[in-house]
């Protein structure tokens, strides 16, 4: 089981950009995540093909389960 925190930003060109954080601390503190996302935008350190990050759109925890089967 692998969990990730997906931070979703709106870009200056109206597209969506995502930053994914592996193994987030749970429970997720929504206010702290929003504040961190606003700081990321203010720092202007990420540029995507869709432009600079401009607004906070949302965040979500994605839980992925993988079951592998050995084929003999």
C-alpha angles and dihedrals in degrees: 000000000000124000126196134181110226115202112201121203133181113229130219089260095053097258129122123250126187136206115196123207118195122226100004120203109257140251090043114230101222095197092051092048092050091048091049091049091051089051090051090053093046092050089055092206099137125070121181134189085259093055136258121336107263113167141016109251102171149293134235141179112235116203114198123190120193124189115193123199123202111229113206 
